[in-house]
Amino acid sequence: MLTKAVDTLHKMLIAIDSITIFQLNIISYQLHVAIINNNSKTPVQLVFNLDELVYKPHLIKARVQSILGFNTKIHARQCVIKHIDANESGLFFEENHLLGNVTGAYKIGLYYKDKLVALALFSKGRRMNRLSEDKRSFELIRYCNKCNYTVVGGLSKLINHFANEKEAGDIMTYIDKDFSDGDSFKKIGFKTIDESTPIEFIMSKQDYKKYSKLNMPKPVEESFLANADNFWLIKNNGNLKMVLTFEEKTN
């Protein structure tokens, strides 16, 4: 399983013409990728967990292409906003987001020439003490672009459209610090209001599936308790909790 995944990714990276040198090294539960392209002699260093390599190697390739600046760029003003159904949303997130699909109340996409190129998933509104009585807070649960595309201004366009549509008091989101420092959210007005401690996961050494240590399926928990050596214990870097406020509570 792991050998096949490495071979698949290797072939994908070879197909990127602008990469001149790359190295793939597996250290414990991680894949370390070092890349030199035609425009730089300084290696780009990336680290992925093995579950990402085994189950979504195309997203590793997509992240490499994005970081090296090889994505097709589209401006959000060229796109049309549409609400989409759960089936289309689920397929898009499974294909284009490392964490896959998740449930949510509102699914809003950007279409370029009838192609879905960016998607945001929002929760239902919640009452929060930080807001006026008539205002609600909504969570941005997921956002991503289609693989190999960068929609410039896409995140801002979808958030502003949704906030206006729902007359939101604020939009809240969690940022996984393993993948982002939140800069793209800060640029459109989000502020950090909290930061979580690292979260523990376990990963099976047999099938490379990863589970939150606090929410393991019963058979996995029993297997882990019986023989912990069959699993890797992993800690992430925690999350940032960020909020974009449209209307604050007035006293």
Solvent accessible surface area in square Angstrom, and as a share of the most:
residue,aa,sasa,rsa
1,M,125,0.56
2,L,36,0.18
3,T,112,0.65
4,K,152,0.64
5,A,6,0.05
6,V,40,0.23
7,D,66,0.34
8,T,45,0.26
9,L,0,0.00
10,H,76,0.34
11,K,128,0.54
12,M,46,0.21
13,L,1,0.00
14,I,103,0.52
15,A,71,0.55
16,I,14,0.07
17,D,132,0.68
18,S,37,0.24
19,I,18,0.09
20,T,78,0.46
21,I,97,0.49
22,F,41,0.17
23,Q,106,0.47
24,L,36,0.18
25,N,80,0.41
26,I,73,0.37
27,I,101,0.51
28,S,63,0.41
29,Y,44,0.17
30,Q,50,0.22
31,L,0,0.00
32,H,54,0.24
33,V,1,0.00
34,A,21,0.16
35,I,0,0.00
36,I,34,0.17
37,N,13,0.07
38,N,94,0.48
39,N,126,0.65
40,S,46,0.30
41,K,177,0.75
42,T,98,0.57
43,P,58,0.36
44,V,40,0.23
45,Q,125,0.56
46,L,16,0.08
47,V,68,0.39
48,F,4,0.01
49,N,24,0.12
50,L,1,0.01
51,D,22,0.11
52,E,17,0.08
53,L,0,0.00
54,V,22,0.13
55,Y,95,0.36
56,K,27,0.12
57,P,20,0.12
58,H,52,0.23
59,L,11,0.05
60,I,0,0.00
61,K,47,0.20
62,A,13,0.10
63,R,65,0.24
64,V,1,0.00
65,Q,23,0.10
66,S,54,0.35
67,I,82,0.42
68,L,22,0.11
69,G,55,0.53
70,F,62,0.26
71,N,25,0.13
72,T,77,0.45
73,K,143,0.61
74,I,6,0.03
75,H,70,0.31
76,A,8,0.06
77,R,192,0.70
78,Q,96,0.42
79,C,10,0.06
80,V,90,0.51
81,I,43,0.22
82,K,91,0.38
83,H,95,0.43
84,I,22,0.11
85,D,87,0.45
86,A,65,0.50
87,N,120,0.61
88,E,67,0.30
89,S,3,0.02
90,G,10,0.09
91,L,133,0.66
92,F,15,0.06
93,F,0,0.00
94,E,86,0.39
95,E,94,0.42
96,N,15,0.08
97,H,36,0.16
98,L,44,0.22
99,L,106,0.53
100,G,5,0.05
101,N,67,0.34
102,V,54,0.31
103,T,121,0.71
104,G,23,0.22
105,A,36,0.28
106,Y,58,0.22
107,K,33,0.14
108,I,0,0.00
109,G,0,0.00
110,L,0,0.00
111,Y,23,0.09
112,Y,54,0.20
113,K,167,0.71
114,D,128,0.66
115,K,85,0.36
116,L,17,0.09
117,V,0,0.00
118,A,0,0.00
119,L,0,0.00
120,A,0,0.00
121,L,0,0.00
122,F,0,0.00
123,S,6,0.04
124,K,144,0.61
125,G,30,0.29
126,R,106,0.39
127,R,92,0.34
128,M,59,0.26
129,N,127,0.65
130,R,86,0.32
131,L,1,0.00
132,S,20,0.13
133,E,124,0.56
134,D,110,0.57
135,K,31,0.13
136,R,91,0.33
137,S,3,0.02
138,F,13,0.05
139,E,29,0.13
140,L,4,0.02
141,I,47,0.24
142,R,32,0.12
143,Y,46,0.18
144,C,15,0.09
145,N,42,0.21
146,K,62,0.26
147,C,25,0.15
148,N,60,0.31
149,Y,43,0.16
150,T,41,0.24
151,V,8,0.04
152,V,62,0.36
153,G,42,0.40
154,G,0,0.00
155,L,20,0.10
156,S,30,0.19
157,K,63,0.27
158,L,0,0.00
159,I,1,0.00
160,N,66,0.34
161,H,63,0.28
162,F,0,0.00
163,A,5,0.04
164,N,116,0.59
165,E,82,0.37
166,K,67,0.28
167,E,124,0.55
168,A,5,0.04
169,G,0,0.00
170,D,0,0.00
171,I,0,0.00
172,M,15,0.06
173,T,6,0.03
174,Y,109,0.41
175,I,13,0.06
176,D,40,0.21
177,K,69,0.29
178,D,59,0.31
179,F,83,0.35
180,S,45,0.29
181,D,88,0.45
182,G,0,0.00
183,D,67,0.35
184,S,62,0.40
185,F,24,0.10
186,K,101,0.43
187,K,171,0.73
188,I,53,0.27
189,G,38,0.36
190,F,5,0.02
191,K,150,0.63
192,T,63,0.36
193,I,90,0.46
194,D,85,0.44
195,E,94,0.42
196,S,51,0.33
197,T,108,0.63
198,P,74,0.46
199,I,55,0.28
200,E,55,0.25
201,F,42,0.18
202,I,0,0.00
203,M,0,0.00
204,S,11,0.07
205,K,75,0.32
206,Q,119,0.53
207,D,46,0.24
208,Y,27,0.10
209,K,93,0.39
210,K,62,0.26
211,Y,49,0.18
212,S,34,0.22
213,K,67,0.29
214,L,171,0.85
215,N,122,0.62
216,M,31,0.14
217,P,63,0.40
218,K,132,0.56
219,P,95,0.60
220,V,24,0.14
221,E,57,0.26
222,E,98,0.44
223,S,51,0.33
224,F,29,0.12
225,L,134,0.66
226,A,88,0.69
227,N,67,0.35
228,A,54,0.42
229,D,112,0.58
230,N,49,0.25
231,F,21,0.09
232,W,51,0.18
233,L,95,0.47
234,I,8,0.04
235,K,129,0.55
236,N,17,0.09
237,N,85,0.44
238,G,0,0.00
239,N,30,0.16
240,L,18,0.09
241,K,51,0.22
242,M,0,0.00
243,V,7,0.04
244,L,19,0.09
245,T,61,0.35
246,F,83,0.35
247,E,74,0.33
248,E,123,0.55
249,K,99,0.42
250,T,117,0.68
251,N,192,0.98
